[in-house]
Amino acid sequence: MEEKESTEKPSIMSVSLRFGGIMAIASIAYMMILIAVGANPFESDWKGWISALVSVGILVFAHKYFKDNGDGYMTYGQGLGIGFLSVMVSVIVGGLFSYVYANFIDAGMMEDLWQKTAENMEAQGQSEEVIETALSWTKKLFWLFYFLGGAFGGLVMGLIVSIFTQKKNPEPFA
């Protein structure tokens, strides 16, 4: 009598949900650390690279988990799917948390960001009219670009990490 396999191979979606959740928790924790030390997590500077490196590390572990708990192989497409979906789960969960925090808990954080942006534009010699127009559009489109930027970043991370973590099955139809 044949023994039935007791565990199923993980799916791309199950791995993405698991590691996307881990990534979301890590990004929320990092955001709270930045806030605790007085930094604005929405400012574009070197702090974003730390978050990106942590995300890449989590994707490497997601790919390893997929291979270790599956048949030992992962195609480039599977790796890309896991990478993109994991980052999207993180962006959605982390983005919702960030939106609630920035709009209902500490609304001053966004005002500080707008003020600093206006000061930077003024230092570059931009006119008051240009600054007002730019800030008006930025305020309207900030969250849309937050999520679109996350999707693009997830695609790029998935593309790059999968190059190094894929492991093709030498006998795919055996």
HELIX and SHEET records of a PDB file:
HELIX    1   1 ILE A   12  ALA A   36  1                                  25    
HELIX    2   2 LYS A   47  ASP A   68  1                                  22    
HELIX    3   3 TYR A   76  VAL A  100  1                                  25    
HELIX    4   4 TYR A  101  ILE A  105  3                                   5    
HELIX    5   5 GLY A  108  ALA A  123  1                                  16    
HELIX    6   6 GLU A  128  THR A  165  1                                  38    
END                                                                             
